[in-house]
């Protein structure tokens, strides 16, 4: 029997009796039947859609302790904490007056912080659903919780990095160059942070002393603004990515550059006719694999590069049709996830360089995503005003 025959047979079966079967039927339906008739509805592989935002959804984080809650922030100046299992709203993080571009839970899921572009940061106690602290800084570039403590770090457009104890609000600032602190990451030891700046420099800060341990600038730094930083699991290696299309591997103890990964353009660019802009490329996201000496770099031109750290060489190039927005490694395997401007999430096997699977459901670009600890679900946010939950359990587990 053809697939169509089977589909017709499916339609004749009465699913009302058993709920379990009904859930199955829904899963079937969303996969194939929907919109095949009219060709209008796009494929939607998602399990849950959260649609309380009324504009682009910029950021998402999962609560680290249970992975059952998500926080999303959007262009509608709103942030919501909601349940991943069914999209049920827990509470709204109200009071923002600008796009919410940063949101995340503390390491123990007790607090959730939301930050908007204008620099208003609010912290809420999750179980009480109430605001416990707020503070205003300059225009906000990034924000991150400390991996072991109720401490919040944020970088601003005036070059400062702020650190607060929550909820007391005790505060420290780390003064960078007089240009935006474009990205930052607290290292796994919890004692240092790496911050990248718009002038191409990178600093490693001692959080306790408030002093700068290492500065990378000039030839050691980047030629253009930094876009992203990451560290490996023990914090011994840092990787920085920039608009200059280079990714630099840095020894965090010495502050020395170990190697530079440059992406060579394969196709010679056609001469630009007047009024046409040159195609730009940049490093958009990067990260280290926990189980093998590999790193992944995602580029705006759609290239996912897997680098072998032991030989400092390119191992695989995985091409996407459109730009990569972000990538994440699975916690305990050599699988890397990408989300891109074409609205799809893809899983890649970094050992073979082959795509494992692809998930669609958004009608616009994906702007951020998160993977839960056991790599069974992915939560995405998009320019289509929605957040979605995809089930990515694979049969080979």
ABEGO torsion letter per residue (X at the ends): XBAAAAAAAAAABBAAABAAAAAAAAAAAAAAABGAAAGABBBBABABBBAABABBBABBBBBAAAGABBBBBBAAGBBBBBBAAAGBBABBBBGBABBBABBBBBAAGABBBBBBAAGBBBBBBAAAGBBABBBBBBBBABBBBBAABBBBBBBBAAGBBBBBBOAAGBBBBBBBBBBBBABBBBBAAGABBBBBBAAGBBBBBBAAAGBBABBBBEAABBABBBABBBBBAAGABBBBBBAAGBBBBBBAAAGBBABBBBBBBABBBBBBBBGBBBBBBBBABBBBBAABBBBBBBBAAGBBBBBBAAAGBBABBBBBABBBABBBBBAABABBBBBBAAGBBBBBBAAAGBBABBBBGBABBBABBBBBAAGABBBBBBAAGBBBBBBABBAAX
